[in-house]
Amino acid sequence: MEEYFDEDILKKIYYNELEALHEAPKDEEYVEITEKIIELEEILLKGENKDCIKRYMEYINERVGIEAENQFKIGFKTAIKIIIQCLK
């Protein structure tokens, strides 16, 4: 991500080369929830446990919240980089 700060962000935006919005959160909580979701998906696909649907949806909702916060942070950082680039 270091290189991202050094690049000409306005040029990246113009040529639609900005990849920041595709970054998945890398914190421990997100990874844990994703692993639980994968486990439950496997159980659900086998149709073995109906109670898993409720837990599955809870994990999905929790992960969506983490992703939303991450996207907000990325958007804010991108806006600041644009402002800095314009001031150069």
For each residue, the residues with C-beta under 8 A, 3 or more apart:
1: 4 5
2: 5 6
3: 6 7
4: 1 7 20
5: 1 2 81
6: 2 3
7: 3 4 11 12
8: 11 12 85
9: 12 13 18 78 81 82 85
10: 13 14 82 85 86
11: 7 8 14 15 17
12: 7 8 9 15 17 18
13: 9 10 16 17 18 82
14: 10 11
15: 11 12
16: 13
17: 11 12 13
18: 9 12 13 21 78
19: 22 23
20: 4 23 74 77 78
21: 18 71 74 75
22: 19
23: 19 20 70 74
24: 30 67 70
25: 30 66 67 69 70
26: 30 31
27: 30 31 66
28: 31 32
29: 32 33 66
30: 24 25 26 27 33 34 63 66 67 70
31: 26 27 28 34 35
32: 28 29 35 36
33: 29 30 36 37 59 62 63 66
34: 30 31 37 38 63
35: 31 32 38 39
36: 32 33 39 40 55 59
37: 33 34 40 41 56 59 60 63
38: 34 35 41 42
39: 35 36 42 43
40: 36 37 43 44 52 55 56 59
41: 37 38 44 45 56
42: 38 39 45 46
43: 39 40 46 48 49 52
44: 40 41 47 49 52 53 56
45: 41 42
46: 42 43
47: 44
48: 43
49: 43 44 52
50: 53
51: 54 55
52: 40 43 44 49 55 56
53: 44 50 56 57
54: 51 57 58
55: 36 40 51 52 58 59
56: 37 40 41 44 52 53 59 60
57: 53 54 60 61
58: 54 55 61 62
59: 33 36 37 40 55 56 62 63
60: 37 56 57 63 64
61: 57 58 64 65
62: 33 58 59 65 66
63: 30 33 34 37 59 60 66 67
64: 60 61 67 68
65: 61 62 68 69
66: 25 27 29 30 33 62 63 69 70
67: 24 25 30 63 64 70 71
68: 64 65 71 72
69: 25 65 66 72 73
70: 23 24 25 30 66 67 73 74
71: 21 67 68 74 75
72: 68 69 75 76
73: 69 70 76 77
74: 20 21 23 70 71 77 78
75: 21 71 72 78 79
76: 72 73 79 80
77: 20 73 74 80 81
78: 9 18 20 74 75 81 82
79: 75 76 82 83
80: 76 77 83 84
81: 5 9 77 78 84 85
82: 9 10 13 78 79 85 86
83: 79 80 86 87
84: 80 81 87 88
85: 8 9 10 81 82 88
86: 10 82 83
87: 83 84
88: 84 85
